[in-house]
């Protein structure tokens, strides 16, 4: 398939051989593209577990794929225009585009380090945008992407999962769900309504949670459980 100038041009027999192999190569490429599409989404979905948005950019800064957290930000502070991701706020977008442009024009050796930028959203919380160039290993992990653009909510606090609370304090599934709701900021009434349980049932479960965690008041419980927030 490759021949330098010293080797001379291809002769007809080599061309015939290549033409015979072309259908097989076409099937290999088609299969590789399908595998790329299938394997990329689960890799990005792993980043959803860390509660931040992740967008995969190519070498031209174009958006190729994003996870659920990043997708949820589209229309709420972020937009996609002509295949490129933009901040809705004009000044924030200027900073974001400068960061992406600097990365795209940098050497492709993974040495580029960009300062994170804060994106302002109208009537919403701030976002921290960070651009990570792909090293050889990470490029393989994300199937050839060149940059990973990460968004972190600077204000919103994410409650620990019910599973984590249950494992940490030996809570039942129902108790863990209530503890998770309380840690997210719900009062006992709002939590019982959200979980579709009676107020007295919620109070009974709360007493069990307090006993298992060694706390005495809901505020003390919330302060304790908030320390288990995922990074």
N, C-alpha and C positions, 0 to 999 in steps of 0.2 A: 504493500500500500504506500510505502514511502521510499523515495529514491532521490539521492542528492545529485548535483550536477556532474560529479565525477563518475557516477554510475551510468550516466547517459539516459536517454529516453526509454520508456517502456516499449517493448516490441509487441507485435500483434498477439503472440502466444500468451504473454503476461496479461494483456488486456482481456483476452478470452477467459483466462483463468479467473480474473477478478470478477468478470461479469457472471460467471457460474456461481461464485461465492456471494454475490450481492444479495440475492433473496434471503440467504441464511443470515447475513449481517443485518438486513432490514428487520427480520424477526427478532434478533437479539436486541437491537436498539429499541424496538417497540415494547418488548417485554421489560427492558430496563426502565423505560419511561413509566410504565404501569407500576412497577415496584417502587419507584421514586415517589409517585403520587400517594401510594398506599402507606408507605413507611413514614412520610413526613409528618402527617397529622398527629400520630401518637407521640412522636418526639416533642413536638411543640406543646401537646397537651400536658406533658409532664410539668412544664413551666406553670401551668394553671394551678398546680398544687402549691406553688409558692406565692399565689395571690398577686401576680403582676402580669401585665400584658407583654407579649413578645411578638414582634413582627420581623419576618425574614426578608432582607433586601438583597438584590443582586448587585453586581459590580457597577451598575449604573444608578443605583439608589432606588430602583423600582421595587414596589411591594410585590412579593411573590406569594406569601402566605402569612397568616397570623393565627394566634390561638384565640380561645373564647374570650379571655379577659381583654385582649386588644380589640377584638371584634366588637365587644360591648361599648368600647370607647368611641367607635366611629359614630358620628352624629352628635357626640357629647364632648366637644373639645377637639376632636380629630376628624379629618375628612380625607378622602382619596380623590385626587384629581389627576387624570391622565396617567394612572398607574403609580403615582407617587403619593406618599402619605404627607399630609399637611396639618398644621394646627389651625383651628378656626380663628384664634386670636392672631391679628396681623403681626404684632411685635414678637409674639412667641414663635410664630411660623418663620420669621426672619432668622431667629436664632437657630431653630431646628434645621432649616435648609442650609445654613452656613456649616453646621456640624456635619450634616450628611455630605455636602459638597467637599468639605475638607477630607473626609474619610475616603470618598470615591477617588479623589485625585492623589491620595497618598500611596506610597509603595505597597505592593501586595505581599509584604512579608509579615503582616500581623503586628508590626511595631507601632501602628498608629494608636495614640491615646487621646480620646476626646474628653473635654470637660463636660459633665452632665449639664443639661439645660432644664430650666423650670418652665412648664407650659401652663399658662393661665386659662381657666375655663370660666365662662360667664355663669354666675349662679351655681357654681359647683366648686369642687376642691381642686387644688393644684396637682399637677402631674410632674414627676421627675423623669426626663427622657435621657437614656444612656445608650450609647452606641458601642457595640463590642465587635471588633474585627475578628473574623474567623481564622483560627490557626488551622493547620492541616488536619489535626485530630477532630476539632469541632466542625470543620467543613464537612468531613465524612459523616459525622453524627447527624448533621442537618442537611445531608444530601446536596452538598454543593453550594449552599448559600454563602454569600460573601460577608454580610453584616447582620448582626442581630440587634434590633432596636427594641429596647426594653422600657416599659412605662410602669412607674411605681406611684401609687396614690400617696401623697405626703401627709394627708390628714386622716383619711378613713382608717380605722383600726379594724382588723379582721379577727373575729372571734375564733378561738380554737375549735376544732371539729368535735362533734359529739363523741366520735370514736376515741379521740385522744383523751378527752375528759373521763370517759368511761374506763379506759385502761389505767389512767393515772390514779384515780380515786376509787376504783372498783364500784362504779355507779352502774345501776341497771340502765337498759337502753332508754327507758322513759325518763329516768333521772338525768341521764346525760343530755337528752334533748332539751330538757328544761334548763339545765345549767348552761348549755350553749346559748339558749335564747336570752337568759338573764345576763350573760357576759356580753352579749351583743348590745345591751342597753335597754332591753325590755323590762318593764316592771312586772310584777307577778300577774296583774290583770291582763296586760298585753300579751304576756307569754302564754297564759292559759288560753286566751282567745286564738292565738296563732297556732297553738298545738291542738286546739279543739278538745280541751279537757276542762273539767269543772274547776272552779276556783278553789274549792276545798281539796280536791285531788292534787292540785298544784301546790297548795300549802303543805299537804302531807309529804309530797315528794321533796319540797324545799327543806322541811325539817330533816329528812333522811340525808339530803345532800350536805347540810350544815354539820350533821353528826359525823359523816364520813370524811369531811374535809377539815374537821376540827375548828370550824368557824362558828360565830354566834349570831351574825347579822348579815343581811343580804349585801350591804355595802362591803363588808369585810370579805365575803365570799367572792364578789365581783373583782375586788382588788387582787385576791389570790389567783383566781382563774385567768385574769388578764395577763399574768406573767407567762402563761403557756402559749401566748400568741405565736403563730408560726412566723419565722423570719421572712 
